Structures are given as C-alpha cells and as structure tokens.
Amino acid sequence: MLQAEHKNGAYGMVDETKRPFEEALAKAWHNGILKPGTIIAVEGGEGAGKGEATASLLSLLEHAGLPAELLREPGGCRSSERIRELILEDPSLVPQAEMLLFAASRAQLISEKIQPAINAGEVVILDRYVWSSVVYQGIVGGVGIDQVIEINRFACGGLWPDISFFLDIEPRKGLERIWSDKSRETNRIDEKDIGFHEQVREGYLSLVERGDMIRIDADRDRSYILSDIVTSIVKHR
C-alpha cells in the first residue's frame, strides 16, 4: 500500500507527500493499467467524505499530468442540476419516481459530459453514479436491484463504472460530520432518520459482498483514505 504522511486530518498534503501517489498513477497510466476513458465512481452514505476524496483524486491525476474530469450526481450539467433540485427538495417523491429522475439526470450527464470526456481520453471521476440508485431506490426504497440496473443500463447506454469505491463510515458519525459543518447545506436525505441511513450502509455493504464495489474505511485520516483509493486504482485490472 502507498503510504501517506499524517497531515492533521486533511487532504491538503505537501508536495513531497503527494508525489508517491502521483508517480504511482502516472506509472499505471503508462503501463496501461489506468486507461484513457476509465470511469471511477466514488459512493457512500451521507457525510462519508465523497466530495473531498474525489476532489483530491482529481488533483493528483492532474498533477501527474493525466487528463481527468470530476462530475457529481445528480447534477453536472444544467438539466441535471434542475433535476437535482427537484429530487432533493420534494419529499413527496416515491422511490420509483426518484429512480426514474436519477436515470434521466444520468442520461443527460452522459450525453453532455461523460461521453465527450471518454472520447477525449480522460479519466472520469464521479461523485455518485449508478450504485447510488441501486442502494437508495433499489434496496432501501424497495424498487428492486434488477429493476434499477435494467433501467440504468438503458439510461446509461451500457456505460458502467470501471472501478467503484464505497466510502464506509458509521451513519451516526457521518451525520455528525454534516451537522457540525456549518458551511454545508443539508437536504431532505440528510434529515431522514438513522434507520434509513443504516439501511443505506447495509445496502452498500451487500454490493461490496457481491464484488461490485471496493470498501474503503472512511473513518480515518483522509490521507489514508486517499492512499487506499490510489492503491486500488493502480492494482485494478
């Protein structure tokens, strides 16, 4: 495993600390392990640190001289951002409607952003993707895993992530992060009861058991989380 110097719990590492990560990613690129058009999805419950992890991974790839783009879900383009607002603000939505809205947002994002980035040979980092729908609507919402996957294979045109990470943290700790961060806007998903968030975690863990995702312990110093992500990427086949 790549080793990261402990830096007070922040991804803001000094250049000497980042260099091994950047060199490992560059080597994986030149050896054909990390390929142009690779899709990396980072998933997790609320407060798991997906935004920080994906932004840090993007920074490492860029400093390694590799073409990369970071996009979030739902959102990432004008139409998808409008769908995001509806999903996060309307508590009357049933799981089936949520699932279809997410799929619509995803289809638009693929057309406008993801596919062009793949065509340009970039590494695409996604802050949430298909597995969020599988867990939140398919498992927790009761729509069904197979139904969600079938709809999303159509919406995504078969464009599935090459490697998917689940940032795992106890739901109570993740929610504590959210409520203690006064700069973060909360939404109706954050405000659901703890039982909902525990079901989300169990749903993701079931996908880890199936081999669909790689579990990353997110209840640690952030530099160690990044180390595990980079190590998994450079070993991925």
N, C-alpha and C positions, 0 to 999 in steps of 0.2 A: 504493500500500500504506500502511496505517496504520503510523505509526512509534511504536516503544516506546523509552523511555529505558532504557539498560542499568542493571540493578539487581543486580549481583553474582550473576547466575545464578538469581534467584528469581522466582516469580510474585507475591510479596508486594510489589506496586508501590504507590507513594504515590498519593494521590487524584488529583493533577494528571496523573500518568502514565496512570491508568486512564480518566480522563474521556473522551478521544477514542474509546476503544473503546465505552464505554457510550453515548455520543452517537450513534455510528455504528449500533449495534444498535437503539437507540430509533428512529432515523430509518428504518431498514429495516423495522421493525415498523409504523410509522405509514404508510409508503408501500406496505405490502402485499407487500414482498419477503420478510420474515420473518413467517410467518403463524402464527396460533394452531394448535396441533396439529402443528407441524413436528417431525420426528424427526431428530436429529443423532447419527450414530454415529461414535465415535472408536475406531479399531482400531490394532493394531501388535503387533510381537513383544514378547518379554519384556524389561522394562527400558526400554521406549520412552518412558515418562512419561505414559501414558494417564490414570492417576488424578489426577495434578497438573493436567493440561490440562483435563480435564472439570470438576474442582472449580473451577478458575479461570474457566472459561466460565460455569458456573452462577453464580458470584459476580458476574460482570459483568452478566449478564442480570438478576439480582435487584436490583443497584444501579441498573440502568437502568429499574427499575420494571416489568419484564416477568415474567409468570408462567412459572416453569420448574421442572423436576424432573430430578434426576440419579439414574440407576439403573445397577447393574452387572450384568454377565453372566459366568458363570451366577450366579444369586442374585437378590437384590432383594425377595424375599418368602419366607415361611417354608418352603414346599415346595421352592422353587427353591434355597434355601440348603442344604437337605438333599441335593438332587441334586448341588449343587456339591461338597459334602464327598465324596460317592461318586466323582465324576469325578476330583477332584484327589488322592484317596488310594489308589485301586485301580489298580495297574499292569497288572492282567490284562485290562482292558477292551480289546476290539478296536475299530478305528475305526468300524465300523457301530454298535456299541453306544454308543460315545461320541456319535456323531452323533444317535442317537435320544434319548439322555438330554438332550443340549443342546436339542433340539427340544421335548422335554417341559417342560424348565425354562422355555424361552422362551414356550411357550403359556400356562403358568401365570402368568408375569410379565405378559404382555399382558393377560390377563383381570383380574388383581388390581390392576395398577399402570399399565401403559402406556395401555390404552384409556380408563380413567377420567381420566387426565391429559389425553389428547387431547380427550375430551368436555368437559373443563373449560377447554379453550382454552390449555393450557400448551405451552411448548416442552419437548420431552422429549430429554434428553441421555443417551446410552447408552455406557457404558464396555464396549465389545464388543457385537456383535449378530450378524446372520446371516453377515456376511462372515468372521467367525472360523471358523464351521463349514465354510464353503466352502473356506477355506485349510487349516485344520488336519486336517479329516477328508476333505474332498472332493479336495483336491490332494495334500497331503503323505501323508494316510492312504490314498489310492487309491480312495476310495469313488466319486469322480466328481463333477464340478461340477454337472452336470444333475440327478443323483440327489439331491444335498444341497439344491439350490434347490427341487426339486419337493416334497420332504418339508417344507421350511420354509415354502413358500407355503401348504401345508395347515396347518401348526402355527401360523403367524402370521396366518392368515386374510387373506393378501394385504397385511399391514401391513409395508411395506418402508421403509427409511430414505429421507428426502428428500435428505439430503446425507451422504456418508460420507468420513471422513478416514483416511488411513494415515500414522501417525507412523513415519517411516523412520529407522532407525539401524542401523549395522553390528552384527550379532549379538554379536560379542565385546565391543563397547562396552556394549551393553545388559546383557549378563550381568555385566560388571564392575560396573555400577551396582548390580545386585541383590546381588552378593556383598559389596560394600562397605557396603551399607545394613544394619547390624546389627539395625535395628528391623523389617525386613521378613521375614515368614515365607516360606520357599521351599516349593515343591511339586514334584511329580514332573515337571511340564512344564519348570520351570526347570532341572531336573537332567539333561535329555536332552542328548545330545552336540551339538557345534557344527554338525555336518552337518544335524541336524534343524532347528535354528534358521535355518540358511542357506536351507534349503528353504522354511521359512515365509516368510522375507523375499521370496524369488523368487516365491512364490505370490501374496503381496500385490501385488508389482510387476506381475504379469501381470494382476491386476484393475484396476490403475491404467491399464495399456495398453488394456484393454477399455473404459475410460471409466466403470467402476463406482465408482471412488474417486478422491479428490484426495490426491496425495502431499504430505506436509509434512516437510521436513528437520528431524528431531528431534535432531540432533547439534549444537545451537546453544543460545545463551542462551534460557531458557524464555520470556522476554517476546517474543522474535522469533517463536517458535512460535505463541504466542497471537495475535500480530499477523496472521500468515498465516491462521490459522483464522477470525478475525473478518472479515478482508478477503474471504475466500472466501464466508462466510455472507452478507454484505451485498451481494455481487455475484451471488449464486445466483438463478437464475430457474427 
